[in-house]
Amino acid sequence: MKKRNLFIIAIILIIGAYFLLNNSNSKETIKIDGSSTVFPITEAIAEEYRNEIPNINVTIGVSGTGGGFKKFIRNEIDISNASRSIKESEAKECEEKGIEYIELEVAYDGLAVIKHPENDWLSNITVEELKKIWEPDAQSKILKWNDIRDDWPNEKINLYGPGTASGTYDYFAEVICGKDVGTRGDYSASEDDNVLVKGVSNDKYSLGFFGLAYYEENKKKLSLVSVNGVTPTIQSVSDGTYAPLSRPIFIYVNKTASAKKEVKEFVTFYLEKAGEIVEEVGYIPLPDDAYTKVQNKYKKFVE
């Protein structure tokens, strides 16, 4: 009798494990990666989506815009967060791999030039001065603050910025230093903006840059620098007066992935919620009619 009972229990356990395994495997997954700048928007929208549709698993990585596009090209993800438009070389790789995609603008962002709160000599910087500091030729030459202005301290400038896989880096390098030029390499780089916040907030002689939303999250630890006399705000970024450090940010969606019901429904949800969520997480929303156009653009893409 005992053997029979043990046999029945074993069968029940096996059946239970089978159903548990199958239920876990049946949960569909939407894979996203890319820009750390776009991450807070996508994560906030994904959180709302998970609450409404709990049987869909949305995973979001942060490998930078360039890293995201690499995974996108390898068909490892469905959606790529991007803080810049896709490069010609990346688009060509997609074409060679037969990957069709759509670029969907989701918000505006400004690039914040930031300093330590105890820095009392810098309130405004020109684009020309930023170039003088960050261009490749500055390496080993522009090392101290008074190399830029004579009345600035005779102290080493400690620079912080995103790594070269970041779309924020690409955008800053192009508009400040020039297309296909890059920047100097002797700076503290990280794909994690929180690392940059920590670096600048602990270093009186530091200077850095990253997305404006991260400054807003950490403004008690940092100070903002105006560029060409303009401070980045919702107004100056959306109307383009904070030039050249304001930009649109995007998600890219794979067409084959959009054939899957869960991806199509998630992206549709994303575009419907974007205007509301973008502002909540500190970014600048597109005009309402622009979101309508983006939604219609995606509907046409998946028809």
Phi and psi in degrees as GROMACS dihedral restraints (atoms count N, CA, C in turn):
[ dihedral_restraints ]
;  ai    aj    ak    al  type     phi  dphi    fc
    3     4     5     6     1   -62.5    20    10
    4     5     6     7     1   -41.1    20    10
    6     7     8     9     1   -62.5    20    10
    7     8     9    10     1   -40.8    20    10
    9    10    11    12     1   -64.3    20    10
   10    11    12    13     1   -41.8    20    10
   12    13    14    15     1   -63.3    20    10
   13    14    15    16     1   -42.7    20    10
   15    16    17    18     1   -63.4    20    10
   16    17    18    19     1   -38.3    20    10
   18    19    20    21     1   -64.0    20    10
   19    20    21    22     1   -42.5    20    10
   21    22    23    24     1   -64.4    20    10
   22    23    24    25     1   -43.5    20    10
   24    25    26    27     1   -61.2    20    10
   25    26    27    28     1   -42.2    20    10
   27    28    29    30     1   -62.1    20    10
   28    29    30    31     1   -41.9    20    10
   30    31    32    33     1   -62.7    20    10
   31    32    33    34     1   -43.4    20    10
   33    34    35    36     1   -61.3    20    10
   34    35    36    37     1   -43.3    20    10
   36    37    38    39     1   -63.0    20    10
   37    38    39    40     1   -41.4    20    10
   39    40    41    42     1   -64.0    20    10
   40    41    42    43     1   -45.0    20    10
   42    43    44    45     1   -64.0    20    10
   43    44    45    46     1   -41.6    20    10
   45    46    47    48     1   -62.2    20    10
   46    47    48    49     1   -43.6    20    10
   48    49    50    51     1   -63.8    20    10
   49    50    51    52     1   -38.4    20    10
   51    52    53    54     1   -61.3    20    10
   52    53    54    55     1   -48.2    20    10
   54    55    56    57     1   -67.5    20    10
   55    56    57    58     1   -36.7    20    10
   57    58    59    60     1   -62.9    20    10
   58    59    60    61     1   -44.1    20    10
   60    61    62    63     1   -63.9    20    10
   61    62    63    64     1   -43.6    20    10
   63    64    65    66     1   -69.0    20    10
   64    65    66    67     1   -35.1    20    10
   66    67    68    69     1   -67.5    20    10
   67    68    69    70     1   -38.7    20    10
   69    70    71    72     1   -69.5    20    10
   70    71    72    73     1   -36.2    20    10
   72    73    74    75     1   -73.4    20    10
   73    74    75    76     1   -23.4    20    10
   75    76    77    78     1   -78.1    20    10
   76    77    78    79     1   -10.1    20    10
   78    79    80    81     1   -73.9    20    10
   79    80    81    82     1   114.5    20    10
   81    82    83    84     1   -71.0    20    10
   82    83    84    85     1   146.4    20    10
   84    85    86    87     1  -120.2    20    10
   85    86    87    88     1   133.8    20    10
   87    88    89    90     1  -107.2    20    10
   88    89    90    91     1   121.8    20    10
   90    91    92    93     1  -104.2    20    10
   91    92    93    94     1   126.2    20    10
   93    94    95    96     1  -131.3    20    10
   94    95    96    97     1   145.1    20    10
   96    97    98    99     1  -154.2    20    10
   97    98    99   100     1   175.3    20    10
   99   100   101   102     1   125.6    20    10
  100   101   102   103     1  -135.7    20    10
  102   103   104   105     1   -60.0    20    10
  103   104   105   106     1   133.4    20    10
  105   106   107   108     1   -71.9    20    10
  106   107   108   109     1   -24.6    20    10
  108   109   110   111     1   -69.4    20    10
  109   110   111   112     1   -42.5    20    10
  111   112   113   114     1   -81.2    20    10
  112   113   114   115     1   -20.3    20    10
  114   115   116   117     1   -49.3    20    10
  115   116   117   118     1   -49.0    20    10
  117   118   119   120     1   -59.8    20    10
  118   119   120   121     1   -34.5    20    10
  120   121   122   123     1   -67.5    20    10
  121   122   123   124     1   -51.7    20    10
  123   124   125   126     1   -63.4    20    10
  124   125   126   127     1   -40.5    20    10
  126   127   128   129     1   -65.3    20    10
  127   128   129   130     1   -41.6    20    10
  129   130   131   132     1   -64.7    20    10
  130   131   132   133     1   -41.2    20    10
  132   133   134   135     1   -68.9    20    10
  133   134   135   136     1   -40.5    20    10
  135   136   137   138     1   -62.6    20    10
  136   137   138   139     1   -37.0    20    10
  138   139   140   141     1   -62.8    20    10
  139   140   141   142     1   -42.9    20    10
  141   142   143   144     1   -63.8    20    10
  142   143   144   145     1   -40.1    20    10
  144   145   146   147     1   -64.8    20    10
  145   146   147   148     1   -41.6    20    10
  147   148   149   150     1   -62.2    20    10
  148   149   150   151     1   -36.5    20    10
  150   151   152   153     1   -65.4    20    10
  151   152   153   154     1   -35.5    20    10
  153   154   155   156     1   -85.3    20    10
  154   155   156   157     1   -36.9    20    10
  156   157   158   159     1  -125.6    20    10
  157   158   159   160     1    77.1    20    10
  159   160   161   162     1   -69.1    20    10
  160   161   162   163     1   -15.4    20    10
  162   163   164   165     1   -85.1    20    10
  163   164   165   166     1     4.6    20    10
  165   166   167   168     1  -109.7    20    10
  166   167   168   169     1   128.0    20    10
  168   169   170   171     1   -96.1    20    10
  169   170   171   172     1   117.9    20    10
  171   172   173   174     1  -109.2    20    10
  172   173   174   175     1   113.7    20    10
  174   175   176   177     1  -105.4    20    10
  175   176   177   178     1   137.5    20    10
  177   178   179   180     1  -132.1    20    10
  178   179   180   181     1   116.5    20    10
  180   181   182   183     1   -97.2    20    10
  181   182   183   184     1   167.8    20    10
  183   184   185   186     1  -134.2    20    10
  184   185   186   187     1    79.4    20    10
  186   187   188   189     1  -105.5    20    10
  187   188   189   190     1    11.1    20    10
  189   190   191   192     1    87.2    20    10
  190   191   192   193     1   159.2    20    10
  192   193   194   195     1   -58.2    20    10
  193   194   195   196     1   -46.9    20    10
  195   196   197   198     1   -63.3    20    10
  196   197   198   199     1   -42.5    20    10
  198   199   200   201     1   -64.2    20    10
  199   200   201   202     1   -38.0    20    10
  201   202   203   204     1   -63.9    20    10
  202   203   204   205     1   -43.7    20    10
  204   205   206   207     1   -64.5    20    10
  205   206   207   208     1   -34.2    20    10
  207   208   209   210     1   -61.3    20    10
  208   209   210   211     1   -43.1    20    10
  210   211   212   213     1   -69.4    20    10
  211   212   213   214     1   -36.6    20    10
  213   214   215   216     1   -61.6    20    10
  214   215   216   217     1   -44.0    20    10
  216   217   218   219     1   -66.8    20    10
  217   218   219   220     1   -32.1    20    10
  219   220   221   222     1   -84.9    20    10
  220   221   222   223     1     5.5    20    10
  222   223   224   225     1    62.7    20    10
  223   224   225   226     1    29.3    20    10
  225   226   227   228     1   -89.5    20    10
  226   227   228   229     1   -17.4    20    10
  228   229   230   231     1  -133.8    20    10
  229   230   231   232     1   160.5    20    10
  231   232   233   234     1   -91.0    20    10
  232   233   234   235     1   -34.7    20    10
  234   235   236   237     1  -134.8    20    10
  235   236   237   238     1   138.3    20    10
  237   238   239   240     1  -117.5    20    10
  238   239   240   241     1   120.7    20    10
  240   241   242   243     1   -74.3    20    10
  241   242   243   244     1   135.4    20    10
  243   244   245   246     1  -143.4    20    10
  244   245   246   247     1   129.3    20    10
  246   247   248   249     1   -98.3    20    10
  247   248   249   250     1    15.4    20    10
  249   250   251   252     1  -153.8    20    10
  250   251   252   253     1   165.7    20    10
  252   253   254   255     1   -71.1    20    10
  253   254   255   256     1   155.2    20    10
  255   256   257   258     1   -62.5    20    10
  256   257   258   259     1   138.9    20    10
  258   259   260   261     1   -75.4    20    10
  259   260   261   262     1   158.3    20    10
  261   262   263   264     1   -56.9    20    10
  262   263   264   265     1   -42.1    20    10
  264   265   266   267     1   -64.7    20    10
  265   266   267   268     1   -38.0    20    10
  267   268   269   270     1   -70.3    20    10
  268   269   270   271     1   -40.4    20    10
  270   271   272   273     1   -63.0    20    10
  271   272   273   274     1   -38.2    20    10
  273   274   275   276     1   -65.5    20    10
  274   275   276   277     1   -40.6    20    10
  276   277   278   279     1   -63.7    20    10
  277   278   279   280     1   -39.2    20    10
  279   280   281   282     1   -60.7    20    10
  280   281   282   283     1   -45.2    20    10
  282   283   284   285     1   -61.0    20    10
  283   284   285   286     1   -43.0    20    10
  285   286   287   288     1   -64.5    20    10
  286   287   288   289     1   -32.8    20    10
  288   289   290   291     1   -88.3    20    10
  289   290   291   292     1    -1.4    20    10
  291   292   293   294     1    73.6    20    10
  292   293   294   295     1    25.8    20    10
  294   295   296   297     1   -93.8    20    10
  295   296   297   298     1   115.9    20    10
  297   298   299   300     1   -94.3    20    10
  298   299   300   301     1   143.8    20    10
  300   301   302   303     1  -150.3    20    10
  301   302   303   304     1   169.4    20    10
  303   304   305   306     1  -132.3    20    10
  304   305   306   307     1   139.3    20    10
  306   307   308   309     1   -94.7    20    10
  307   308   309   310     1   125.2    20    10
  309   310   311   312     1  -122.7    20    10
  310   311   312   313     1   115.0    20    10
  312   313   314   315     1   -74.3    20    10
  313   314   315   316     1   131.8    20    10
  315   316   317   318     1  -121.3    20    10
  316   317   318   319     1   -18.2    20    10
  318   319   320   321     1  -169.7    20    10
  319   320   321   322     1   173.9    20    10
  321   322   323   324     1  -110.9    20    10
  322   323   324   325     1   149.8    20    10
  324   325   326   327     1  -141.9    20    10
  325   326   327   328     1   145.1    20    10
  327   328   329   330     1  -104.7    20    10
  328   329   330   331     1   149.8    20    10
  330   331   332   333     1   -92.1    20    10
  331   332   333   334     1   120.5    20    10
  333   334   335   336     1   -89.0    20    10
  334   335   336   337     1   130.3    20    10
  336   337   338   339     1   -93.0    20    10
  337   338   339   340     1   122.0    20    10
  339   340   341   342     1  -125.1    20    10
  340   341   342   343     1   155.5    20    10
  342   343   344   345     1  -140.6    20    10
  343   344   345   346     1   174.0    20    10
  345   346   347   348     1   -74.7    20    10
  346   347   348   349     1   142.9    20    10
  348   349   350   351     1   -58.3    20    10
  349   350   351   352     1   -25.3    20    10
  351   352   353   354     1   -84.9    20    10
  352   353   354   355     1    -1.8    20    10
  354   355   356   357     1   -74.0    20    10
  355   356   357   358     1   107.1    20    10
  357   358   359   360     1  -106.9    20    10
  358   359   360   361     1     7.8    20    10
  360   361   362   363     1  -104.6    20    10
  361   362   363   364     1   -13.9    20    10
  363   364   365   366     1  -120.8    20    10
  364   365   366   367     1   115.9    20    10
  366   367   368   369     1  -120.1    20    10
  367   368   369   370     1   -26.5    20    10
  369   370   371   372     1  -141.5    20    10
  370   371   372   373     1   142.5    20    10
  372   373   374   375     1  -135.7    20    10
  373   374   375   376     1   147.9    20    10
  375   376   377   378     1   -92.2    20    10
  376   377   378   379     1   161.5    20    10
  378   379   380   381     1   -61.0    20    10
  379   380   381   382     1   -38.2    20    10
  381   382   383   384     1   -62.6    20    10
  382   383   384   385     1   -39.8    20    10
  384   385   386   387     1   -69.8    20    10
  385   386   387   388     1   -37.7    20    10
  387   388   389   390     1   -61.7    20    10
  388   389   390   391     1   -41.2    20    10
  390   391   392   393     1   -63.4    20    10
  391   392   393   394     1   -42.7    20    10
  393   394   395   396     1   -60.3    20    10
  394   395   396   397     1   -34.7    20    10
  396   397   398   399     1   -77.6    20    10
  397   398   399   400     1   -42.5    20    10
  399   400   401   402     1  -100.0    20    10
  400   401   402   403     1   -16.1    20    10
  402   403   404   405     1   -65.0    20    10
  403   404   405   406     1   154.8    20    10
  405   406   407   408     1   -54.5    20    10
  406   407   408   409     1   -36.4    20    10
  408   409   410   411     1   -66.7    20    10
  409   410   411   412     1   -14.9    20    10
  411   412   413   414     1   -73.5    20    10
  412   413   414   415     1   -21.5    20    10
  414   415   416   417     1   -59.7    20    10
  415   416   417   418     1   130.4    20    10
  417   418   419   420     1    71.5    20    10
  418   419   420   421     1    -0.2    20    10
  420   421   422   423     1  -117.8    20    10
  421   422   423   424     1   -51.2    20    10
  423   424   425   426     1   -97.0    20    10
  424   425   426   427     1    98.0    20    10
  426   427   428   429     1  -117.2    20    10
  427   428   429   430     1   -25.4    20    10
  429   430   431   432     1  -121.7    20    10
  430   431   432   433     1   159.3    20    10
  432   433   434   435     1   -58.9    20    10
  433   434   435   436     1   -39.3    20    10
  435   436   437   438     1   -76.8    20    10
  436   437   438   439     1     0.2    20    10
  438   439   440   441     1   -73.9    20    10
  439   440   441   442     1   -16.8    20    10
  441   442   443   444     1   -96.6    20    10
  442   443   444   445     1   -52.9    20    10
  444   445   446   447     1  -132.0    20    10
  445   446   447   448     1   136.0    20    10
  447   448   449   450     1   -59.3    20    10
  448   449   450   451     1   -31.8    20    10
  450   451   452   453     1   -88.1    20    10
  451   452   453   454     1     4.4    20    10
  453   454   455   456     1   -86.8    20    10
  454   455   456   457     1   162.1    20    10
  456   457   458   459     1   -60.9    20    10
  457   458   459   460     1   149.1    20    10
  459   460   461   462     1   -84.6    20    10
  460   461   462   463     1    61.0    20    10
  462   463   464   465     1  -132.7    20    10
  463   464   465   466     1   149.6    20    10
  465   466   467   468     1   -63.7    20    10
  466   467   468   469     1   132.5    20    10
  468   469   470   471     1   -80.6    20    10
  469   470   471   472     1   124.6    20    10
  471   472   473   474     1  -105.9    20    10
  472   473   474   475     1   113.9    20    10
  474   475   476   477     1   -99.1    20    10
  475   476   477   478     1   140.9    20    10
  477   478   479   480     1  -132.2    20    10
  478   479   480   481     1   137.2    20    10
  480   481   482   483     1  -167.4    20    10
  481   482   483   484     1   170.1    20    10
  483   484   485   486     1   -63.8    20    10
  484   485   486   487     1   156.0    20    10
  486   487   488   489     1   -73.0    20    10
  487   488   489   490     1   170.3    20    10
  489   490   491   492     1   -70.4    20    10
  490   491   492   493     1   -11.8    20    10
  492   493   494   495     1   -83.1    20    10
  493   494   495   496     1    -4.9    20    10
  495   496   497   498     1   -86.8    20    10
  496   497   498   499     1   138.6    20    10
  498   499   500   501     1   -66.9    20    10
  499   500   501   502     1   -29.9    20    10
  501   502   503   504     1   -63.7    20    10
  502   503   504   505     1   -42.1    20    10
  504   505   506   507     1   -60.6    20    10
  505   506   507   508     1   -49.0    20    10
  507   508   509   510     1   -57.5    20    10
  508   509   510   511     1   -44.9    20    10
  510   511   512   513     1   -66.0    20    10
  511   512   513   514     1   -48.2    20    10
  513   514   515   516     1   -59.5    20    10
  514   515   516   517     1   -47.5    20    10
  516   517   518   519     1   -59.5    20    10
  517   518   519   520     1   -41.2    20    10
  519   520   521   522     1   -70.4    20    10
  520   521   522   523     1   -46.9    20    10
  522   523   524   525     1   -79.2    20    10
  523   524   525   526     1   -22.2    20    10
  525   526   527   528     1   -96.5    20    10
  526   527   528   529     1   -46.5    20    10
  528   529   530   531     1   -99.4    20    10
  529   530   531   532     1   -22.4    20    10
  531   532   533   534     1   118.2    20    10
  532   533   534   535     1   153.5    20    10
  534   535   536   537     1   -62.3    20    10
  535   536   537   538     1   133.4    20    10
  537   538   539   540     1    61.6    20    10
  538   539   540   541     1    23.5    20    10
  540   541   542   543     1   -99.8    20    10
  541   542   543   544     1   -40.2    20    10
  543   544   545   546     1    79.6    20    10
  544   545   546   547     1  -164.6    20    10
  546   547   548   549     1  -129.0    20    10
  547   548   549   550     1   176.9    20    10
  549   550   551   552     1   -60.8    20    10
  550   551   552   553     1   155.8    20    10
  552   553   554   555     1  -101.6    20    10
  553   554   555   556     1   -10.0    20    10
  555   556   557   558     1   -90.6    20    10
  556   557   558   559     1    59.8    20    10
  558   559   560   561     1  -133.8    20    10
  559   560   561   562     1   161.9    20    10
  561   562   563   564     1   -80.3    20    10
  562   563   564   565     1   112.6    20    10
  564   565   566   567     1  -110.7    20    10
  565   566   567   568     1   144.3    20    10
  567   568   569   570     1  -157.1    20    10
  568   569   570   571     1   143.6    20    10
  570   571   572   573     1   -78.5    20    10
  571   572   573   574     1   -13.9    20    10
  573   574   575   576     1   -96.0    20    10
  574   575   576   577     1   110.0    20    10
  576   577   578   579     1   -62.9    20    10
  577   578   579   580     1   -24.9    20    10
  579   580   581   582     1   -66.7    20    10
  580   581   582   583     1   -30.7    20    10
  582   583   584   585     1   -67.0    20    10
  583   584   585   586     1   -39.4    20    10
  585   586   587   588     1   -67.4    20    10
  586   587   588   589     1   -41.0    20    10
  588   589   590   591     1   -57.6    20    10
  589   590   591   592     1   -47.6    20    10
  591   592   593   594     1   -62.2    20    10
  592   593   594   595     1   -41.9    20    10
  594   595   596   597     1   -61.9    20    10
  595   596   597   598     1   -50.1    20    10
  597   598   599   600     1   -69.9    20    10
  598   599   600   601     1   -38.3    20    10
  600   601   602   603     1   -70.0    20    10
  601   602   603   604     1   -15.1    20    10
  603   604   605   606     1  -106.6    20    10
  604   605   606   607     1     9.4    20    10
  606   607   608   609     1  -138.0    20    10
  607   608   609   610     1   104.8    20    10
  609   610   611   612     1   -59.3    20    10
  610   611   612   613     1   -31.3    20    10
  612   613   614   615     1  -101.4    20    10
  613   614   615   616     1    24.4    20    10
  615   616   617   618     1   -90.9    20    10
  616   617   618   619     1   162.0    20    10
  618   619   620   621     1  -147.8    20    10
  619   620   621   622     1   135.1    20    10
  621   622   623   624     1  -148.3    20    10
  622   623   624   625     1   179.2    20    10
  624   625   626   627     1  -151.0    20    10
  625   626   627   628     1   147.6    20    10
  627   628   629   630     1  -170.1    20    10
  628   629   630   631     1  -175.5    20    10
  630   631   632   633     1   -62.4    20    10
  631   632   633   634     1   142.8    20    10
  633   634   635   636     1   -57.3    20    10
  634   635   636   637     1   -35.7    20    10
  636   637   638   639     1   -60.1    20    10
  637   638   639   640     1   -35.3    20    10
  639   640   641   642     1   -71.2    20    10
  640   641   642   643     1   -32.2    20    10
  642   643   644   645     1   -63.4    20    10
  643   644   645   646     1   -46.6    20    10
  645   646   647   648     1   -58.0    20    10
  646   647   648   649     1   -36.1    20    10
  648   649   650   651     1   -70.5    20    10
  649   650   651   652     1   -24.3    20    10
  651   652   653   654     1  -126.0    20    10
  652   653   654   655     1    24.5    20    10
  654   655   656   657     1   -68.6    20    10
  655   656   657   658     1   -13.8    20    10
  657   658   659   660     1   -73.7    20    10
  658   659   660   661     1   -19.8    20    10
  660   661   662   663     1  -101.5    20    10
  661   662   663   664     1   -14.5    20    10
  663   664   665   666     1  -131.8    20    10
  664   665   666   667     1   167.3    20    10
  666   667   668   669     1  -126.0    20    10
  667   668   669   670     1   148.6    20    10
  669   670   671   672     1   -95.8    20    10
  670   671   672   673     1   143.1    20    10
  672   673   674   675     1  -109.8    20    10
  673   674   675   676     1   130.3    20    10
  675   676   677   678     1   -72.6    20    10
  676   677   678   679     1   152.0    20    10
  678   679   680   681     1  -121.1    20    10
  679   680   681   682     1   123.6    20    10
  681   682   683   684     1    53.1    20    10
  682   683   684   685     1    35.7    20    10
  684   685   686   687     1    80.8    20    10
  685   686   687   688     1     5.0    20    10
  687   688   689   690     1  -116.5    20    10
  688   689   690   691     1   128.1    20    10
  690   691   692   693     1   -89.8    20    10
  691   692   693   694     1   135.0    20    10
  693   694   695   696     1   -70.6    20    10
  694   695   696   697     1   122.9    20    10
  696   697   698   699     1  -138.7    20    10
  697   698   699   700     1   174.3    20    10
  699   700   701   702     1   -55.8    20    10
  700   701   702   703     1   -43.2    20    10
  702   703   704   705     1   -68.3    20    10
  703   704   705   706     1   -49.8    20    10
  705   706   707   708     1   -69.3    20    10
  706   707   708   709     1   -28.1    20    10
  708   709   710   711     1   -76.4    20    10
  709   710   711   712     1   -45.5    20    10
  711   712   713   714     1   -70.2    20    10
  712   713   714   715     1   -30.9    20    10
  714   715   716   717     1   -94.0    20    10
  715   716   717   718     1     0.3    20    10
  717   718   719   720     1    83.0    20    10
  718   719   720   721     1     2.5    20    10
  720   721   722   723     1   -73.2    20    10
  721   722   723   724     1   -23.2    20    10
  723   724   725   726     1   -83.7    20    10
  724   725   726   727     1    74.1    20    10
  726   727   728   729     1  -107.5    20    10
  727   728   729   730     1   145.7    20    10
  729   730   731   732     1   -97.4    20    10
  730   731   732   733     1    16.5    20    10
  732   733   734   735     1   -96.1    20    10
  733   734   735   736     1    36.4    20    10
  735   736   737   738     1  -125.5    20    10
  736   737   738   739     1   148.2    20    10
  738   739   740   741     1  -158.8    20    10
  739   740   741   742     1   158.2    20    10
  741   742   743   744     1   -82.9    20    10
  742   743   744   745     1   155.3    20    10
  744   745   746   747     1  -126.3    20    10
  745   746   747   748     1   158.2    20    10
  747   748   749   750     1  -138.2    20    10
  748   749   750   751     1   165.2    20    10
  750   751   752   753     1  -120.5    20    10
  751   752   753   754     1   146.7    20    10
  753   754   755   756     1  -114.6    20    10
  754   755   756   757     1   133.2    20    10
  756   757   758   759     1  -121.3    20    10
  757   758   759   760     1   130.4    20    10
  759   760   761   762     1   -73.1    20    10
  760   761   762   763     1   132.5    20    10
  762   763   764   765     1   -66.9    20    10
  763   764   765   766     1   -39.9    20    10
  765   766   767   768     1   -63.2    20    10
  766   767   768   769     1   -40.4    20    10
  768   769   770   771     1   -63.1    20    10
  769   770   771   772     1   -36.1    20    10
  771   772   773   774     1   -67.5    20    10
  772   773   774   775     1   -14.0    20    10
  774   775   776   777     1   -73.3    20    10
  775   776   777   778     1   -17.5    20    10
  777   778   779   780     1   -81.3    20    10
  778   779   780   781     1   132.3    20    10
  780   781   782   783     1   -54.0    20    10
  781   782   783   784     1   -43.9    20    10
  783   784   785   786     1   -66.4    20    10
  784   785   786   787     1   -35.9    20    10
  786   787   788   789     1   -71.5    20    10
  787   788   789   790     1   -46.1    20    10
  789   790   791   792     1   -58.1    20    10
  790   791   792   793     1   -44.7    20    10
  792   793   794   795     1   -69.5    20    10
  793   794   795   796     1   -36.2    20    10
  795   796   797   798     1   -66.5    20    10
  796   797   798   799     1   -45.5    20    10
  798   799   800   801     1   -64.5    20    10
  799   800   801   802     1   -40.2    20    10
  801   802   803   804     1   -59.9    20    10
  802   803   804   805     1   -44.7    20    10
  804   805   806   807     1   -60.9    20    10
  805   806   807   808     1   -44.5    20    10
  807   808   809   810     1   -55.1    20    10
  808   809   810   811     1   -50.0    20    10
  810   811   812   813     1   -70.6    20    10
  811   812   813   814     1   -29.1    20    10
  813   814   815   816     1   -72.8    20    10
  814   815   816   817     1   -33.8    20    10
  816   817   818   819     1   -93.2    20    10
  817   818   819   820     1   -14.7    20    10
  819   820   821   822     1   -54.0    20    10
  820   821   822   823     1   -49.4    20    10
  822   823   824   825     1   -55.0    20    10
  823   824   825   826     1   -42.8    20    10
  825   826   827   828     1   -70.9    20    10
  826   827   828   829     1   -47.5    20    10
  828   829   830   831     1   -71.6    20    10
  829   830   831   832     1   -38.9    20    10
  831   832   833   834     1   -52.1    20    10
  832   833   834   835     1   -46.5    20    10
  834   835   836   837     1   -69.0    20    10
  835   836   837   838     1   -37.6    20    10
  837   838   839   840     1   -61.6    20    10
  838   839   840   841     1   -34.5    20    10
  840   841   842   843     1   -96.4    20    10
  841   842   843   844     1    10.2    20    10
  843   844   845   846     1    96.3    20    10
  844   845   846   847     1    14.0    20    10
  846   847   848   849     1  -104.0    20    10
  847   848   849   850     1   176.6    20    10
  849   850   851   852     1  -104.9    20    10
  850   851   852   853     1   117.8    20    10
  852   853   854   855     1   -71.3    20    10
  853   854   855   856     1   155.6    20    10
  855   856   857   858     1   -70.5    20    10
  856   857   858   859     1   161.7    20    10
  858   859   860   861     1   -59.2    20    10
  859   860   861   862     1   152.6    20    10
  861   862   863   864     1   -55.5    20    10
  862   863   864   865     1   -40.6    20    10
  864   865   866   867     1   -68.3    20    10
  865   866   867   868     1   -26.3    20    10
  867   868   869   870     1   -69.0    20    10
  868   869   870   871     1   -39.4    20    10
  870   871   872   873     1   -64.9    20    10
  871   872   873   874     1   -37.0    20    10
  873   874   875   876     1   -61.4    20    10
  874   875   876   877     1   -42.2    20    10
  876   877   878   879     1   -64.8    20    10
  877   878   879   880     1   -40.8    20    10
  879   880   881   882     1   -65.8    20    10
  880   881   882   883     1   -41.5    20    10
  882   883   884   885     1   -60.7    20    10
  883   884   885   886     1   -43.8    20    10
  885   886   887   888     1   -66.4    20    10
  886   887   888   889     1   -35.8    20    10
  888   889   890   891     1   -61.5    20    10
  889   890   891   892     1   -42.7    20    10
  891   892   893   894     1   -70.3    20    10
  892   893   894   895     1   -40.7    20    10
  894   895   896   897     1   -56.8    20    10
  895   896   897   898     1   -43.7    20    10
  897   898   899   900     1   -66.1    20    10
  898   899   900   901     1   -37.0    20    10
  900   901   902   903     1   -63.5    20    10
  901   902   903   904     1   -36.0    20    10
  903   904   905   906     1   -96.5    20    10
  904   905   906   907     1     0.4    20    10
